[in-house]
Amino acid sequence: MDPLLLEAIRAALQIAIRAYVQAGLTREELDAEYNKQWEEFKKKDPNDLPDV
């Protein structure tokens, strides 16, 4: 997968994480959610991702 695309997705996840922080999650909850979302993303077939 294109490294630039991965970096863009990673940045989008970081924005989402900021929303979780503002919602008042603990660091442990935040880490768990980030890891869960990242692992789910890595399992996706690159051919199933939308064109950007």
C-alpha positions in Angstrom: 0.0 0.0 0.0 1.2 3.5 -0.8 3.1 5.0 2.2 1.5 8.4 1.6 -2.0 6.9 1.8 -1.1 5.2 5.0 0.2 8.4 6.5 -3.0 10.2 5.5 -5.1 7.5 7.1 -2.9 7.6 10.2 -3.5 11.4 10.4 -7.2 10.9 10.1 -7.1 8.4 13.0 -5.3 11.0 15.1 -8.0 13.5 14.4 -10.6 11.0 15.5 -8.6 10.3 18.6 -8.6 13.9 19.5 -12.4 13.7 19.5 -12.2 10.8 22.0 -9.9 12.8 24.2 -12.5 15.7 24.2 -15.1 13.1 25.1 -13.2 12.4 28.3 -11.7 9.0 27.7 -8.7 7.9 29.8 -5.3 7.3 28.2 -5.8 3.5 28.5 -9.2 3.7 26.8 -7.8 5.9 24.1 -4.8 3.6 23.4 -7.1 0.6 23.3 -9.4 2.3 20.8 -6.6 3.5 18.6 -5.0 0.1 18.5 -8.4 -1.5 17.7 -9.1 0.8 14.8 -5.5 0.5 13.5 -5.7 -3.3 13.6 -9.1 -3.3 11.9 -7.7 -1.0 9.1 -4.7 -3.2 8.5 -6.9 -6.2 8.0 -8.8 -4.6 5.1 -8.0 -5.6 1.6 -6.3 -2.7 -0.2 -8.5 -3.3 -3.2 -11.6 -2.6 -1.1 -10.5 0.8 0.0 -12.2 3.8 -1.6 -10.3 5.8 -4.2 -9.2 9.2 -2.9 
